[in-house]
Amino acid sequence: DGTELTAKPKRSFYAARDLYKYRHQYPNFKDLRYQNDLCNLRFYKNKIPFKPDGVYIEEVLNKWKGDYEKLEHNHTYIQWLFPLREQGLNFYAKELTTYEIEEFKKTKEAIRRFLLAYKMMLEFFGIKLIDKTGNVARAANWQERFQHLNESQHNYLRITRILKSLGELGYESFKSPLVKFILHEALVEDTIPNIKQSALEYFVYTIRDRRERRKLLRFAQQHYIPSEHFIWGPPRKQKLEGSKTNKKPASPISIHNSYISKHKKTKESKNTLASGSSVGQTTEEGKTELTKNEEENDEDEQETNSDTLRQNNGEKNGGTDTGQLSKSEQICHTSDRKDPSHSKNDDESLNNDCGNHSGTVEEDLCDTENSSNNMSADLQDSSDKDTLSGGTTTK
């Protein structure tokens, strides 16, 4: 069907999740349990056979090499030749542990056999290893093997496992040349076209180095047909530029709004400080004089706090109508007592105890009736201002 052939491919969530765990060293919680087992290492040291077939590694490397029918139809040896820190289809094969990986890298005998197993599988796919850096090329029988590889897609799972195992056992640098070769054969030479989906979904993302992955994806994007169906690489530059231009006008507006909000907050904080300051002292000189008076006379501070307490209590009892004053507040307007500055926290603490100091406030106010007329007038105006500011704060 032509519609199926031209359908746009979709990303595999399972592949993305699986390879993300692999690249981030999926922690194996069985390390302590299998720390002394080391069955994968003992298999590569030719001390135990792989299960369930009961075949040693030397026999696999010597007698199974070139026997493509056996390598094709046997599905139990691949988990032993290329172990991982995850469970495969062969439940007799044990998972690798971090401790076993370190011991494996130190054992020259195991490393030598591991490279021989890698070469054997490459020849099975029609590829040969040409140097110690991991570069690969076509083998002598590549036409026959590529045709088989293009048809037997279960081998793509084997290639994914081989790539993962190379990274686990110290041959991370071997992966990029192999993946690049497969992408070239699938996209440029078109010898194994059926493998390109697995190569882009799995093979590329087994590489832990982000820069190497991007190089491979750029190469694949250049040769992918049709180009608009390529979904594995980063988005095109045009889309990125368009998104940036859409975001640019919003930045000065947000900056302007943030500046206005900060300006408003500054004014509000200043108003709050002004409402919490002492009665009749609005200038810096008045604040300085009140500070001196506070140090000279502590009793005046206590009386002033009592006055403030009484005013706040009157506001609560009077509801939302802050213009109506109680009798004690009217007496306060006729007083000439100096009112030192006090903090906002003192006001709040005093408001909580307003019921316990009303008698003391009235007695103090009775003592302040014989003051000078000038000071009473000044305090009358300042207390009116505080009443209005206090009403605004309460609202």
C-alpha positions as CSV (number, residue, x, y, z in Angstrom):
1,D,0.0,0.0,0.0
2,G,1.4,3.4,-1.1
3,T,0.0,5.2,2.0
4,E,1.8,2.8,4.4
5,L,5.1,3.3,2.6
6,T,4.9,7.1,2.7
7,A,3.6,7.2,6.3
8,K,5.8,9.3,8.6
9,P,7.6,7.1,11.2
10,K,7.0,7.6,14.9
11,R,9.4,7.6,17.8
12,S,9.4,4.6,20.1
13,F,8.8,5.5,23.7
14,Y,10.1,2.1,24.9
15,A,13.4,2.6,23.0
16,A,13.9,6.1,24.3
17,R,13.3,5.0,27.9
18,D,15.4,1.9,27.7
19,L,18.4,3.6,26.2
20,Y,18.1,6.6,28.5
21,K,18.5,4.2,31.4
22,Y,21.5,2.5,29.7
23,R,23.3,5.8,29.0
24,H,22.9,6.9,32.6
25,Q,24.5,3.8,34.0
26,Y,21.2,2.2,35.2
27,P,22.2,1.3,38.8
28,N,22.1,-2.4,39.4
29,F,20.8,-3.1,42.9
30,K,21.9,-6.7,42.7
31,D,25.6,-5.8,43.0
32,L,25.9,-7.0,46.6
33,R,23.9,-10.2,46.0
34,Y,26.0,-11.3,43.0
35,Q,29.3,-9.7,44.0
36,N,31.1,-13.0,44.5
37,D,29.4,-14.9,41.7
38,L,31.2,-13.5,38.7
39,C,29.7,-16.1,36.4
40,N,30.2,-13.9,33.3
41,L,33.9,-13.5,34.0
42,R,34.3,-17.2,34.8
43,F,32.6,-18.0,31.5
44,Y,35.1,-15.8,29.6
45,K,38.0,-17.4,31.5
46,N,36.8,-20.8,30.1
47,K,36.0,-22.1,33.6
48,I,32.2,-22.7,33.2
49,P,30.0,-23.3,30.1
50,F,27.1,-21.1,29.2
51,K,23.7,-22.4,30.1
52,P,21.5,-24.2,29.0
53,D,23.6,-25.5,26.1
54,G,26.7,-26.4,28.2
55,V,29.2,-25.0,25.7
56,Y,32.5,-23.3,26.7
57,I,33.7,-20.1,25.3
58,E,36.7,-21.7,23.4
59,E,34.4,-24.0,21.6
60,V,32.1,-21.2,20.6
61,L,35.0,-19.1,19.2
62,N,36.6,-22.0,17.4
63,K,33.8,-24.2,16.2
64,W,30.9,-21.8,15.8
65,K,32.9,-19.3,13.8
66,G,31.6,-19.3,10.2
67,D,28.7,-21.6,11.1
68,Y,26.1,-19.0,10.2
69,E,23.2,-21.4,10.6
70,K,24.0,-22.1,14.2
71,L,24.6,-18.5,15.0
72,E,21.4,-17.5,13.3
73,H,19.0,-20.0,15.0
74,N,20.6,-20.3,18.5
75,H,19.2,-17.7,20.8
76,T,20.9,-18.5,24.1
77,Y,24.6,-17.7,23.5
78,I,24.3,-14.0,22.7
79,Q,23.5,-13.1,26.3
80,W,26.7,-14.9,27.5
81,L,28.9,-13.5,24.8
82,F,27.7,-9.9,25.4
83,P,26.6,-9.5,29.0
84,L,24.7,-6.5,30.3
85,R,23.4,-5.1,33.5
86,E,19.9,-6.1,32.5
87,Q,18.0,-9.3,32.1
88,G,17.8,-10.8,28.6
89,L,15.7,-13.6,27.1
90,N,18.0,-16.3,28.4
91,F,17.2,-16.4,32.1
92,Y,20.2,-18.6,32.8
93,A,22.5,-15.8,32.0
94,K,23.3,-13.6,35.0
95,E,23.4,-9.8,34.9
96,L,26.6,-7.9,35.0
97,T,27.6,-6.1,38.2
98,T,29.8,-3.0,38.6
99,Y,32.3,-5.1,40.5
100,E,32.4,-7.7,37.8
101,I,32.9,-5.1,35.1
102,E,36.0,-3.8,36.9
103,E,37.4,-7.3,37.3
104,F,36.6,-8.1,33.7
105,K,38.6,-5.1,32.5
106,K,41.6,-6.2,34.5
107,T,41.6,-9.7,33.0
108,K,43.5,-9.8,29.7
109,E,42.3,-13.3,28.9
110,A,38.7,-12.2,29.1
111,I,39.3,-9.1,27.1
112,R,41.0,-11.0,24.3
113,R,38.2,-13.5,24.0
114,F,35.6,-10.7,24.1
115,L,37.2,-9.0,21.1
116,L,37.3,-12.4,19.3
117,A,33.6,-12.8,19.9
118,Y,33.0,-9.3,18.6
119,K,34.9,-10.1,15.4
120,M,32.9,-13.4,15.0
121,M,29.6,-11.6,15.1
122,L,30.7,-8.8,12.8
123,E,31.6,-11.5,10.2
124,F,28.2,-13.0,10.7
125,F,26.7,-9.6,9.7
126,G,29.1,-9.2,6.7
127,I,31.4,-6.7,8.5
128,K,35.1,-6.9,9.5
129,L,37.1,-5.1,12.1
130,I,40.1,-3.4,10.4
131,D,42.1,-1.7,13.3
132,K,42.3,-1.4,17.0
133,T,40.4,1.8,17.1
134,G,37.1,0.1,16.1
135,N,36.9,1.1,12.4
136,V,35.0,-1.4,10.3
137,A,34.5,-2.1,6.6
138,R,32.7,-4.6,4.4
139,A,33.8,-8.2,4.7
140,A,34.5,-10.4,1.7
141,N,31.0,-12.0,1.9
142,W,29.2,-8.7,2.5
143,Q,26.6,-9.1,-0.3
144,E,25.2,-12.4,0.9
145,R,25.3,-11.4,4.6
146,F,23.8,-7.9,4.0
147,Q,20.9,-9.5,2.1
148,H,20.4,-11.9,5.1
149,L,20.7,-9.0,7.6
150,N,18.2,-7.0,5.7
151,E,15.6,-9.8,5.9
152,S,16.2,-11.3,9.4
153,Q,15.3,-8.3,11.6
154,H,15.7,-10.1,14.9
155,N,19.5,-9.6,14.4
156,Y,18.9,-5.9,15.0
157,L,18.2,-6.7,18.6
158,R,21.5,-8.5,18.7
159,I,23.4,-5.5,17.3
160,T,21.8,-3.3,20.0
161,R,23.0,-5.7,22.7
162,I,26.5,-5.9,21.2
163,L,26.7,-2.1,21.2
164,K,25.6,-1.9,24.8
165,S,28.0,-4.5,25.9
166,L,30.9,-2.8,24.2
167,G,30.2,0.3,26.3
168,E,29.9,-1.7,29.5
169,L,33.2,-3.6,29.1
170,G,35.4,-0.6,28.1
171,Y,35.0,-0.3,24.4
172,E,32.8,2.7,24.1
173,S,34.9,4.1,21.3
174,F,34.1,1.1,19.1
175,K,30.4,2.0,18.9
176,S,30.4,5.1,16.8
177,P,32.4,3.7,13.8
178,L,30.0,0.7,13.6
179,V,26.9,2.8,13.8
180,K,28.3,5.2,11.2
181,F,29.0,2.3,8.9
182,I,25.5,0.9,9.3
183,L,23.9,4.3,8.6
184,H,26.0,4.7,5.5
185,E,25.1,1.3,4.1
186,A,21.4,1.9,4.9
187,L,20.9,5.5,3.8
188,V,23.6,6.1,1.2
189,E,24.4,2.7,-0.4
190,D,20.9,1.4,0.2
191,T,22.3,-2.2,0.8
192,I,20.4,-2.7,4.1
193,P,17.5,-0.2,4.0
194,N,15.3,-2.1,6.5
195,I,17.8,-1.5,9.3
196,K,17.6,2.3,9.2
197,Q,14.7,2.5,11.6
198,S,16.5,0.4,14.3
199,A,19.7,2.3,13.6
200,L,18.1,5.6,14.4
201,E,15.9,4.4,17.2
202,Y,18.4,2.2,19.0
203,F,21.9,2.1,17.6
204,V,22.6,5.8,17.7
205,Y,21.3,6.2,21.2
206,T,23.5,3.6,22.7
207,I,26.3,6.1,22.4
208,R,26.8,7.9,25.6
209,D,28.8,10.9,24.2
210,R,26.2,13.5,23.2
211,R,28.5,15.1,20.6
212,E,29.0,11.8,18.8
213,R,25.3,11.1,18.8
214,R,24.6,14.5,17.2
215,K,27.3,13.9,14.5
216,L,25.6,10.7,13.6
217,L,22.1,12.3,13.6
218,R,23.3,15.1,11.3
219,F,24.8,12.6,8.9
220,A,21.6,10.6,8.9
221,Q,19.5,13.8,8.4
222,Q,21.5,14.8,5.3
223,H,20.9,11.4,3.6
224,Y,17.4,10.5,4.9
225,I,14.7,10.3,2.2
226,P,12.2,11.8,2.4
227,S,13.9,14.5,4.5
228,E,10.7,15.9,6.0
229,H,10.1,12.5,7.7
230,F,13.3,12.7,9.7
231,I,12.2,12.9,13.3
232,W,15.3,11.9,15.3
233,G,17.4,15.0,15.0
234,P,17.0,18.5,16.6
235,P,14.3,20.8,15.2
236,R,15.2,22.9,12.2
237,K,16.8,26.3,12.6
238,Q,13.9,28.2,11.1
239,K,11.6,27.0,13.8
240,L,14.0,28.0,16.5
241,E,14.4,31.5,15.0
242,G,10.7,31.9,14.7
243,S,10.2,30.9,18.3
244,K,12.9,33.4,19.4
245,T,11.3,36.3,17.5
246,N,8.0,35.5,19.1
247,K,9.6,35.7,22.5
248,K,11.6,38.9,21.9
249,P,8.6,41.4,22.2
250,A,7.6,39.9,25.5
251,S,10.8,40.6,27.3
252,P,10.7,44.4,27.4
253,I,7.1,44.3,28.5
254,S,7.9,41.9,31.3
255,I,10.8,44.0,32.3
256,H,8.6,47.1,32.4
257,N,5.9,45.3,34.4
258,S,8.5,44.0,36.8
259,Y,9.9,47.5,37.2
260,I,6.4,48.9,37.9
261,S,5.7,46.2,40.4
262,K,9.0,46.8,42.1
263,H,8.2,50.6,42.2
264,K,4.8,49.9,43.7
265,K,6.2,47.6,46.3
266,T,8.8,50.2,47.2
267,K,6.0,52.8,47.7
268,E,3.9,50.4,49.7
269,S,6.8,49.5,51.9
270,K,7.4,53.2,52.5
271,N,3.8,53.9,53.3
272,T,3.8,50.9,55.7
273,L,6.8,52.3,57.4
274,A,5.3,55.8,57.5
275,S,2.1,54.4,59.1
276,G,4.0,52.5,61.7
277,S,6.2,55.5,62.7
278,S,5.4,57.8,65.7
279,V,2.7,60.4,65.8
280,G,3.6,63.9,64.7
281,Q,7.2,63.1,63.5
282,T,7.4,63.0,59.7
283,T,10.8,64.5,59.0
284,E,14.3,63.2,59.6
285,E,15.0,65.8,62.2
286,G,11.9,64.7,64.2
287,K,13.0,61.1,64.0
288,T,16.4,62.1,65.4
289,E,14.8,64.0,68.3
290,L,12.5,61.1,69.1
291,T,15.4,58.7,69.1
292,K,17.2,60.9,71.7
293,N,14.0,61.3,73.8
294,E,13.6,57.5,73.7
295,E,17.1,57.0,75.1
296,E,16.5,59.7,77.8
297,N,13.0,58.7,79.0
298,D,11.9,55.0,78.9
299,E,8.7,55.8,80.6
300,D,7.5,58.0,77.8
301,E,8.0,55.0,75.4
302,Q,5.8,52.8,77.6
303,E,3.0,55.4,77.7
304,T,3.2,56.0,73.9
305,N,2.9,52.2,73.3
306,S,-0.1,52.3,75.5
307,D,-1.6,55.1,73.4
308,T,-0.9,53.1,70.2
309,L,-2.5,50.1,71.8
310,R,-5.6,52.0,72.6
311,Q,-5.9,53.4,69.1
312,N,-5.6,50.0,67.4
313,N,-8.2,48.6,69.9
314,G,-10.5,51.4,68.9
315,E,-10.2,50.6,65.2
316,K,-11.1,47.0,65.8
317,N,-14.2,47.9,67.9
318,G,-15.3,50.5,65.5
319,G,-15.5,48.1,62.5
320,T,-14.6,49.5,59.0
321,D,-15.6,53.1,59.9
322,T,-12.1,54.4,61.0
323,G,-13.3,58.0,61.0
324,Q,-15.3,57.6,64.3
325,L,-13.0,57.9,67.3
326,S,-13.6,56.7,70.9
327,K,-13.5,59.0,73.9
328,S,-10.0,57.9,74.9
329,E,-8.8,58.8,71.4
330,Q,-10.3,62.3,71.7
331,I,-8.5,62.7,75.0
332,C,-5.3,61.6,73.2
333,H,-5.8,64.4,70.7
334,T,-5.7,67.0,73.5
335,S,-2.6,65.7,75.1
336,D,0.9,67.1,74.5
337,R,2.9,64.1,75.5
338,K,5.9,63.4,73.2
339,D,5.5,60.2,71.2
340,P,8.8,58.4,70.4
341,S,9.0,56.0,67.4
342,H,8.2,52.4,67.7
343,S,8.6,49.4,65.4
344,K,5.8,47.6,63.6
345,N,6.4,44.4,65.5
346,D,5.8,46.2,68.8
347,D,2.4,47.4,67.5
348,E,1.4,43.9,66.5
349,S,2.4,42.5,69.9
350,L,0.6,45.2,71.7
351,N,-2.6,44.8,69.7
352,N,-2.8,41.2,70.9
353,D,-2.8,42.4,74.5
354,C,-5.1,45.4,74.1
355,G,-7.6,44.2,76.7
356,N,-5.1,44.1,79.6
357,H,-3.9,47.8,79.4
358,S,-7.1,49.9,78.9
359,G,-7.1,51.1,82.5
360,T,-3.5,52.1,82.4
361,V,-4.0,54.0,79.2
362,E,-6.9,56.1,80.7
363,E,-4.9,56.9,83.8
364,D,-2.0,58.1,81.6
365,L,-4.2,60.2,79.5
366,C,-5.7,61.9,82.5
367,D,-2.2,63.0,83.5
368,T,-1.6,64.7,80.1
369,E,-4.5,67.2,80.1
370,N,-2.4,70.2,81.5
371,S,-0.1,70.5,78.4
372,S,0.8,73.5,76.2
373,N,-1.7,74.5,73.5
374,N,0.9,74.5,70.7
375,M,2.0,70.9,71.2
376,S,-1.7,69.8,71.5
377,A,-2.5,71.4,68.1
378,D,0.5,69.7,66.4
379,L,-0.4,66.3,67.9
380,Q,-4.0,66.9,66.9
381,D,-3.0,67.2,63.2
382,S,-0.5,64.3,63.3
383,S,-2.9,62.0,65.0
384,D,-5.6,62.7,62.4
385,K,-3.0,61.7,59.7
386,D,-2.2,58.5,61.6
387,T,-5.9,57.7,61.9
388,L,-6.3,58.0,58.1
389,S,-3.2,55.9,57.4
390,G,-4.2,53.4,60.0
391,G,-7.6,53.1,58.3
392,T,-6.0,52.5,55.0
393,T,-3.8,49.8,56.5
394,T,-6.7,48.1,58.1
395,K,-8.7,48.1,54.9
